[in-house]
Amino acid sequence: MRSIARKRVIQELASRISSDLPKLAKKRPKTQNETKEYTWAVGQFWEKYRREKGSGWELRPENGGTKGHYLVDFILFDKAYGPRIACESEWGPGWRGVVWDFEKLAGVKSDIKVMIHECRSEELLDRLKDAISGNALISPSEAFLIIGFEGEKSQAHWWIPDRNGPFAIREIDFQLLPD
């Protein structure tokens, strides 16, 4: 089996996340903090995605995130392969929590590493590049997908390394995915 870290898969995943998360969040009964709706929605999205993939795929933590997590918020496993998708989500306007979570993603083995956030900082992508630039474990068999939400609108960036790490900051090229 080979990695699923390909542009077509990343584009499809970004499109589905961008479309489905706001809809799923609206299904959650309102709380005082809207971020809880989106946190719940991320778990529901991955549970739905796992079911579509079939019995060979598992989601950790089970039940769409209701049982706590280890290292990252969610990991989808292909029983015949290993970790396919790892996901972190951070809801809040600041960049520090996003960078912290992104560093965790860089250290997890998976084909696609997904960072979903609400940060509105113009400097976020530069900070994410800086956070992973010296990581020697990054390889061309994995990809990074970063999706930023502002309300129901989203913007996605992606990068597939062309060689094994480490990388200089200037070599990390998060590209904008078209809507």
BELRARA-V727544 format. One record per backbone hydrogen bond with DSSP energy under -1.0 kcal/mol. NH is the residue of the N-H (numbers start at 1). CO is the residue of the C=O. If there is no record, write none. Layout:
# BELRARA-V727544
{{NH:CO} {NH:CO}}
This chain:
# BELRARA-V727544
{{6:4} {10:6} {11:7} {12:8} {13:9} {14:10} {15:11} {16:12} {17:13} {18:14} {19:15} {20:16} {21:17} {24:20} {25:21} {26:22} {36:33} {38:34} {39:35} {40:36} {41:37} {42:38} {43:39} {44:40} {45:41} {46:42} {47:43} {48:44} {49:45} {50:46} {51:47} {52:48} {53:49} {54:50} {57:54} {58:77} {60:75} {72:70} {74:87} {75:60} {76:85} {77:58} {78:82} {79:56} {81:78} {82:78} {84:76} {85:76} {86:112} {87:74} {88:114} {90:116} {99:95} {100:96} {101:97} {102:98} {103:99} {104:100} {105:101} {106:102} {108:105} {112:84} {113:143} {114:86} {115:145} {116:88} {117:147} {118:90} {120:93} {124:121} {127:123} {128:124} {129:125} {130:126} {131:127} {132:128} {133:129} {135:132} {142:139} {143:111} {144:159} {145:113} {146:157} {147:115} {148:155} {149:117} {150:153} {153:150} {155:148} {157:146} {158:175} {159:144} {165:138} {167:133} {171:168} {172:169} {175:158} {177:156}}
